[in-house]
Each structure stands twice: as structure tokens, then as C-alpha cells.
Amino acid sequence: MTPEFLYKTAGYKKTLLKIFEITLFVAMVIWYSGYTYKRNNVWKDGVSIWSDAVNKSPSKARPHFALNPDFAIARSNLSITYNKKGMIKESVPIILISPNK
């Protein structure tokens, strides 16, 4: 093997690597663009955002409160009332269990 052959082979490998990098970058841009386009449906208004949050985290209180604050306040008030009457076993599940269960 002559040094010229090695130089030509290294140049060929660099070119292939550069083509691979560009192809990978373009594929990632296309992938994330499609994902972003799909997520735009979720971000179209506040109800769709919080509905998506409820679907992904049904046991968290904040999405439920954002979707229906009156219901969340009523659950909280009921739990507080139970707690004041000494009915702690009844008050805790009202706060911990989401409305979907």
C-alpha cells in the first residue's frame, strides 16, 4: 500500500461520513417537524392542552383544576369538611383520587 492510496481512501471515508451526517440530520429534521405538526393540535387552545395533560397524568390535581375549577374546589371543600368533622379516612381519598376513577 502506498501513502497515496491511504490518502484517497481516507478522503472517500470522510466524504461518506459527511453524507451520512447530512442524511441523518435531514431525517431528524423531518421527524421532529412531523411530531411538532402533530403536537400543534394539542396546543390549539387551553382545553385541548389541559385535556392532554389529564390523559397523560390522571392522578395529578393541576390538570383537573385547570379544566374544571368548580369541581376541584368542590372536592377540596368536601375533603376539608370531612377533615373538620374528624372523618380523616373519608377526606383523604377525595383529594388523592382523580375524578376519572
N, C-alpha and C positions, 0 to 999 in steps of 0.2 A: 504494500500500500504506500502510495506516495502522499506527501502532505497536501498536494493539490486535490486529490480525491477526498481526503478527510475534510478539507475546507468546503468543497462542493456539497458533500453530504450534510455537514453542519448547517450550511445555508438552506438546504432543502428542508431539513428538520425545523429550522426556525420559521420558515415560510408556512409549513404545515401547522405548526403550533399557533402561529398568528391567525391563520384561517380558522382553526378550531376555536380560539378565544373569541373571535368576532362572531362566529356562528353561535356559540354558547351565549354570548351577550345578547344577540338579537332574539334568540329563543326565550331568554329570561324576560326581555322587554315585552315580547308578545304575550307570554304567560301572565305577567303581572298586569298588563293592560287589560286583558280579559277578566282577570279577577277584580280589578278596580271597577270595570264596567258593571260587573255583576253586583258589587257592593253598592253601587250608586242607587240601586232600587231600595236598599235598606235605608240610605241616608236621604231619601226624598222628603221626608217630614218627620216630626217628632214622634208620632205614633208608631211609625214603622221602625224607628231606631229603638224605642223602648220595648216594642213587641219582640224584636230580635233579641234584645237583652234578656227579656223574660224567658224566651225559649232556650237560650243558652245557659242561663243561671236561674232556674225556677225557685231556688230556695233563698235568693237574696231579696232583701226588702226594697232597696232603692228602685229597681225597675218597676216593681208593683206600685210603689208610691208615685212614681212619675206617670204611670199610665192611669191610675185611678186614686188620686189623693184622698178622696172622701172615704173610700173603702179602707184604705190603710189607716186613716185616722180613727175610723170606727173600730177596727181590730185593736188598735193601740188603746183606745178608751175602754173597750171591753176588758182587755187584759189588766189595765190599771184598776178598774172596778173590782175584778176578781181578787187582785192583789190586796186592795184595801179591806176587803171582806175576809182576808186570811185564806182564800182559796188559791194558794200558790200553785198547786198541781194543775188546776184548770187554767191559770193565767199564762203559764209558760208555753204550752203548745200553741196557743193563739198567736203568739209572736213568732215562734220558731217555724211553724208550718206555713208554707206558702198557700195562697188562695187556690192554686191549681190542684192541690192534693185533696 
